[in-house]
């Protein structure tokens, strides 16, 4: 029987870090954004852009030069790093050190440890920054459309798998790569999009129901992810959209809260 706890544990720990950083920097992020929030149109466009990007990278008929992919991703990552560093140290010349260090390490001294480190940093940065733009309504719309897109791109077109393999072959931090645990027999991969989704849903639950239910969301997502991952590892499924696992955990947390509130109401 195949069994692994590395991905679910990593997902839980990173999501907890997202919640912690959002608690510390959330107000500053909203101030930087001027109180702006995503509209329904913004949420739809974001999913469409993600789908187009995955298609372009995964469609073998379209041949994008590797260096063009590297330049595009390095620019995007450097921008995210600069914004996140500026939130912590609001001096632009100091914030520039973060992307400069990242680019230097990528070209001069890159390895799996650094790939995972920067993947985690990017996941936390994007979750805290973009997560602050969402409302409960736009989150529901975004999550629904993202899940549909992910299912189609993984199970039908296969573009998600192809694009992931292509970007990872270039050493780009688009996922975290960990050996399976407790038996280190194979490598496990978790995309940044799945981590971002877990962080976004946790932030939204925290803002709507309080920090206690935010922590409960982290636990539920990790537990359900572990359960479903174990089932999938012991099946004949080669690839499966991890967004489904994350959302299943989120819905479990909402279900537990509903039952808890129902019991409290009846007791009163």
N, C-alpha and C positions, 0 to 999 in steps of 0.2 A: 504493500500500500504506500502510495506517494503522499508525503505530508510536508508542509512547509509553514513556518510561522514568520519568516523574515519579512515578507511583503506586508502582511497585516500589521505586524509590530511597527515597521517603518512608517506605514501610512498613519497609524495612530499617533506616533511620536511627532511626526512632521505636522499633522493637523493640530495637535496640542500646541506646537510651537507657533503655528499660524494664529491660533486663538490668543495666545499670550502676547504676541507682537501686535496684533490688532487691538487688544485691550490697551496697550501702551501708546500706539501710534495712530489709532483710529481717528481721534479728534483732529490730529495734525493733518492726516490725509484728507479728511473732509474739508478742512480749511484750505489746503493746497488746491483742492478741486473746486473750491468756491461753492460747495454745497450742491454741485451738479449730481444728477442721478440718471441712470439709464432709463430710456423709454422702451416701450414694446418694440419699436422699430430698431433701436440700438441693439437689443437682445437678439432679434432676428438676424440683423446684418452681421453681428459677431459670429453667430453659428455658420452663416453662409460663407463668410471669409475663411473660417477654419476649415469648412468642407472643401472649398476651392483649393486652399493651400495643400491639404492632404491629397487631393486628387492630382494636382500638378506634380507633387513629389513622388506619388506612388504609381502614376500611370507610366508604364514602360515605353509607351509610344512617344511620350514627350521626354526628350533628353535635355535635362538642365545641367549645364557644366557644374561639376562639384565645387569649384571655387566660387561660383555665383551663389550656391546654397550656403557655403561657409560665410561669405560676406553678408548675406541677408540675415542669417541667424546671429552672427556676431554683432551686427548693428542693433538688432532687436534686443539682444541680451545686454549689450552695453548701455542702451537707453534705460532699460529696467533697472540695472545696477546703479546708474547715476541717480535716478529718481529716488530709489530706496536709500542710497547713501545720503542724499540731500535731505531726506526726512529725518535722518539720525543726526547728521552734522550739517546744518543749513548754511554751508559755505561752498559755493560751486567749485572752487579750486581744490578743495579737499575731497568733494564728492567725485571729482574726475579720477581720483586715484583708484577707486574701485574698478571701473571698467578698464582702465589702463593695466592694472594688475592682471585682470582676467585675460585680456588679449595677449599679454606677454607670456603668461603661463600656458595658454593654449598653443602658442607657436613654439615655445622654447622648452617647456617641461610639463607635458601633459600625461596623465595616467588615470587609472580607474578611480582612485581615491579622489582626485581633483574633480573628475567628471561628476561623481556622486555629490561632492561637497557643493559645487556650483549649481547642480540640478536642484538640490534642496534649497539653496539660497534663492534661486529663481522662483521656485514653487511658492515659497513663503512670500517673496516680494510681490509677485503677481496676485496671489490670493488676497493679501492685505490691501493692495492698491486698487485692483479692479473690483474686489469684493465689496469695497465701500461704495461703489457706484450702483449696486443692485438694490432693489426693493424686494419685498416678499412677492409681489406680482410678477416683476420681470424675472426673478429667480425661477419661479414656476414655469414660465414660458421658456426661458433659456434651458433649463434642465430637461424639459420635455423634448425640445428640438435637438439638443445636443445628444441625448440618448438615441433618438431616431437616427441621426446622422452617424453616430458611432456604430450602431448595429449594422447599418447599411454598408459603411466603409470597412468594417471588419469581416462580417459574415457573407456579404454579397459581392462587393467589388474587390475586397482584399487590399484596397489602397492604403488603409491605415497601417497594416502590417508592413507593406512594401516601403512606405515613407519612413516608418520607424527604423527599419533595417538600414535604409539608405543614410539617414542622418546619424545613426549610431556608428555606422562604418566610417564616418567622417570625424568621429570623436566629439560630436556636438552633445551637450548635456540636455537631451530631450527626455531622458528617463533616468531612473536610478537602477543600477544593476547590482544585485546582491546574490551571494551563494545561498542555496536553499539551506534551511536549518530545521531540525538538528542534523540531518544528514546532508553534508555539503557535496552533493552529487551533480548538481546542475545549477546554472545561473538563472535567476528570476529577474524579470524586468517590470517596472511600473512606470507608466508614462506621466509626464508632468501635468497633462490635462486631467488625469484621474485624481491626482493630488490636489490640483486647483479646485476641482469640483467638490472634493471632501472638505476643503477649507472654506469654500463659499457657503456650502450648506450648513456647516457648523457656525459660521459667523451669523448667518441669517437666523438660525435657531436661537443663538445667544441673544441677538438683538430683540427678538420677538418674545422669547420665553424666559430669558435670564441665563446667567452663567452656569447654573447647575444643570440646566437642560442642554447647554452647549457641551459640557463635559459628558453628559449622558449620550449625546449624539456621537461624540468621538468613540466612546466605548461600543456603542451599537454598530457603528460602521466597521470598526475593527473586528468585532466578533462575527458579524454576518459575512464580511469579506473572507475571514478565515474559513468559515463553514462552507461557503459556496466555492471558494478556491480549492478546497480539499476535494469536493465533489467533482469539480472540473478536471483536476489533476489525475483523478482516477477514472476518467472517462476517455473517449476517443476524440474529444474536441481539441483541435490543434491551436485555435486562437478564439478568444471570447472577449467581447467588449467589457472592460473593467468598470465602465460607468454604470452598468447595470448592477454590479456588486455594490458600488458605493451608494447608489440611490436606494437599493434594497435595505441597506443599513440605515439610511436617513428615514425611510418610511417606517422602519421598525421602531426607531426612536420616537417618531410622531405617534405611532400606534400605542407605544408604552405610555406616553404622556396622556393620551386620550383615555386609556383605561384607568390610569392613576387618578386623573381628575374626576372620572365617573365614579370611582370608588369613594373618593373624598366627598363628592356631592351627595352620594347615597348615605354615607355615614352621618352627614349633617342633617 
